[in-house]
């Protein structure tokens, strides 16, 4: 704007000088007309050249004025464009700031998820190690295919010889004893079947101690069934076995009426 103002002042100054020149020229023409003395040919040629140059100066000044006006309009347009661009720039900066904030939030959430994932993976690894280290103990066996056992004159340990499951090899079918491999809580279950005898049943022993006694009286050749289960806390080396009391009998066959089973629930 200062440049435009300077150009306008220059233009006005030139216009003023041109006007005085024109006025002076008219005065000289009047004096020449009044002066009867003839001019020197060279002087007349100079005056003629000056008269021819004056119109060119005015043409250039008008062109310069038009150019100044055009530049002023152009500068105003540029200022408006700059204002619009400045507004758009502010909007873009605001959007960029918002995007950067969202990006930081997403990065934080991703970091939290990574931490939780690492924690979960660590926990899974720990559980897998604990599961791999935990003893796996479970067994299931049936008594015999020989039919009736008993009655005997003394208590006998029942040997469940038909083994279907013996994970951990804690049950010995040769002796009928289950031996706890580790300290823990164990679950046991048994079924008893008697036929054509006076009574049927079993005692459950932990080492040398009776933990449970179950029996049924049989009348007129009726078949009798019973089943029971128990949960015991055992230390490594404790033994569990079933005993047929004297005077009682059981009956088993291919149908596996008499069974003995157990498993480790959890270690201690």
C-alpha positions in Angstrom: 0.0 0.0 0.0 2.9 2.4 0.7 4.4 1.7 -2.7 1.0 2.4 -4.4 0.6 5.6 -2.5 4.1 6.7 -3.5 3.4 6.0 -7.1 0.2 8.0 -7.0 2.0 11.0 -5.4 4.6 10.7 -8.2 1.9 10.6 -10.8 0.2 13.7 -9.4 3.5 15.5 -9.3 4.2 14.7 -12.9 0.7 15.8 -13.9 1.3 19.1 -12.1 4.6 19.6 -13.9 3.0 18.8 -17.2 0.2 21.3 -16.7 2.7 24.1 -15.9 4.7 23.1 -19.0 1.6 23.4 -21.2 0.7 26.7 -19.6 4.2 28.1 -20.2 4.1 26.8 -23.7 0.9 28.7 -24.5 2.4 31.9 -23.0 5.5 31.5 -25.2 3.3 31.0 -28.2 1.4 34.2 -27.4 4.7 36.0 -27.0 6.0 34.6 -30.2 2.9 35.6 -32.0 3.2 39.1 -30.6 7.0 39.2 -31.3 7.4 40.0 -35.0 11.1 38.9 -34.8 11.6 35.7 -36.6 13.2 32.7 -34.7 16.4 30.9 -35.6 15.6 27.7 -37.6 17.4 25.6 -34.9 15.3 27.0 -32.1 12.1 26.5 -34.1 13.2 22.8 -34.6 13.7 22.4 -30.8 10.3 23.8 -30.0 8.7 21.5 -32.5 10.4 18.5 -31.0 9.2 19.5 -27.5 5.6 19.7 -28.7 5.9 16.3 -30.3 7.3 14.8 -27.0 4.7 16.2 -24.6 1.8 13.9 -25.8 4.1 10.8 -25.4 4.8 11.7 -21.8 1.1 12.0 -21.0 0.4 8.7 -22.7 3.1 7.0 -20.5 1.7 8.7 -17.4 -1.8 7.5 -18.1 -0.5 4.0 -18.7 1.5 4.2 -15.5 -1.7 5.4 -13.6 -3.7 2.5 -15.1 -1.0 0.1 -14.1 -0.9 1.5 -10.5 -4.7 1.1 -10.3 -4.5 -2.4 -11.6 -1.8 -3.3 -9.1 -3.9 -1.9 -6.3 -6.8 -4.0 -7.4 -4.6 -7.0 -7.7 -3.1 -6.4 -4.2 -6.6 -6.2 -2.7 -7.5 -9.5 -4.4 -4.3 -11.0 -3.0 -5.2 -9.7 0.5 -8.6 -11.3 0.3 -7.1 -14.6 -0.9 -4.5 -14.5 1.9 -7.3 -13.9 4.4 -9.2 -16.9 3.1 -6.1 -19.0 3.1 -5.3 -17.9 6.7 -8.7 -19.0 7.8 -8.3 -22.4 6.1 -4.9 -22.8 7.6 -6.3 -22.2 11.1 -9.0 -24.8 10.4 -6.4 -27.3 9.1 -4.2 -26.7 12.2 -7.2 -27.3 14.5 -8.0 -30.5 12.6 -4.4 -31.6 12.8 -4.3 -30.9 16.5 -7.5 -33.0 17.0 -6.0 -35.8 14.8 -2.8 -35.8 16.8 -4.8 -35.9 20.1 -6.8 -38.9 18.8 -3.5 -40.6 17.6 -2.0 -40.2 21.1 -5.2 -41.7 22.7 -5.0 -44.6 20.3 -1.3 -45.1 21.0 -2.1 -45.1 24.7 -4.9 -47.6 24.3 -2.7 -49.8 22.1 0.0 -49.7 24.8 -2.5 -50.6 27.5 -3.7 -53.5 25.3 -0.1 -54.6 24.7 0.5 -54.6 28.5 -2.7 -56.6 29.2 -1.8 -59.0 26.4 1.7 -59.5 27.8 0.2 -60.1 31.3 -2.3 -62.6 29.9 0.4 -64.4 28.0 2.6 -64.5 31.1 -0.4 -65.9 33.1 -1.1 -68.5 30.4 2.6 -69.6 30.4 2.5 -69.9 34.2 -0.7 -71.9 34.1 0.7 -74.2 31.4 3.8 -74.7 33.6 1.7 -75.5 36.6 -0.5 -77.8 34.6 2.6 -79.6 33.2 4.1 -79.9 36.6 0.8 -81.0 38.3 0.6 -84.8 38.6 -2.2 -86.4 36.6 -3.8 -89.2 38.6 -7.0 -91.2 37.8 -8.0 -94.8 37.7 -11.0 -97.0 37.1 -11.1 -100.8 37.5 -13.7 -103.7 37.8 -13.4 -106.6 40.1 -13.5 -110.0 38.2 -15.3 -112.2 35.6 -15.3 -115.2 38.0 -18.8 -114.7 39.4 -19.3 -115.0 43.2 -16.5 -114.2 45.7 -17.0 -115.2 49.3 -18.2 -115.7 51.9 -14.8 -116.2 53.6 -13.8 -116.9 57.2 -11.7 -113.7 57.3 -11.6 -110.2 55.8 -9.9 -110.1 52.4 -8.6 -107.2 50.3 -10.5 -107.0 47.0 -8.2 -106.8 44.0 -9.9 -105.0 41.1 -8.0 -106.8 38.4 -9.8 -105.4 35.2 -8.1 -102.0 34.8 -9.6 -99.6 32.3 -7.9 -96.4 33.3 -4.7 -96.0 35.4 -3.2 -92.5 34.6 -0.2 -91.9 36.8 0.0 -95.7 37.7 -1.1 -95.0 41.3 -3.4 -98.0 41.4 -1.8 -101.5 41.7 -4.2 -104.3 40.4 -1.9 -107.0 41.9 -2.5 -105.7 45.4 -5.7 -103.8 45.1 -4.1 -100.7 46.7 -4.1 -97.1 45.5 -1.1 -95.2 46.7 -1.2 -91.4 46.7 1.8 -90.0 44.7 1.5 -86.5 46.1 -0.2 -84.6 48.9 -3.6 -83.5 47.8 -7.3 -84.0 47.9 -8.6 -87.2 46.2 -12.0 -88.4 45.1 -13.0 -92.1 45.3 -16.1 -94.1 44.2 -17.1 -97.7 44.4 -20.0 -99.9 43.4 -21.0 -103.3 45.0 -23.3 -106.0 43.7 -24.4 -109.1 45.6 -26.5 -112.1 44.5 -27.9 -115.2 46.2 -26.2 -114.7 49.6 -27.0 -113.4 53.0 -25.2 -110.0 52.8 -22.9 -108.0 50.6 -20.8 -104.9 51.1 -17.3 -103.5 51.5 -15.1 -101.5 54.0 -13.0 -98.5 52.7 -9.6 -98.3 54.4 -7.1 -95.5 54.5 -3.9 -97.2 55.5 -5.1 -99.3 58.5 -8.2 -97.1 59.4 -11.7 -97.8 58.2 -13.1 -94.6 56.5 -16.5 -96.0 55.4 -18.5 -99.2 55.7 -21.4 -100.1 53.3 -23.5 -103.3 53.2 -26.9 -104.7 52.2 -28.8 -107.8 53.4 -30.0 -110.1 50.7 -33.3 -112.1 51.0 -34.7 -114.8 48.8 -32.0 -114.6 46.1 -32.7 -110.9 45.3 -29.9 -109.0 43.7 -28.6 -106.0 45.7 -26.6 -103.0 44.5 -25.0 -100.2 46.4 -22.7 -97.3 45.5 -21.0 -94.6 47.4 -18.1 -92.0 47.1 -15.9 -90.0 49.4 -13.3 -87.2 49.3 -10.1 -87.7 51.3 -7.1 -85.5 52.0 -4.0 -87.7 51.6 -0.3 -87.2 51.9 2.2 -88.9 49.6 2.4 -92.6 50.4 -1.1 -93.0 51.9 -2.9 -96.1 50.7 -6.6 -96.7 50.0 -8.1 -100.2 49.5 -11.4 -102.0 49.8 -12.0 -105.0 52.0 -14.7 -107.7 51.8 -15.6 -108.6 55.5 -15.8 -112.2 56.5 -19.2 -113.9 56.0 -20.1 -111.5 53.1 -19.9 -112.0 49.4 -20.0 -110.1 46.1 -20.9 -111.1 42.6 -19.2 -109.9 39.4 -19.1 -110.9 35.7 -18.4 -109.5 32.3 -21.0 -106.8 33.1 -18.6 -105.2 35.7 -21.0 -104.9 38.6 -18.3 -104.2 41.2 -16.0 -101.2 40.4 -13.4 -99.0 42.2 -12.3 -95.6 40.8 -10.6 -92.4 42.0 -8.7 -89.3 40.9 -6.6 -86.4 42.2 -8.8 -83.3 42.6 -5.9 -80.9 43.4 -2.6 -80.8 45.1 -1.8 -79.2 48.5 
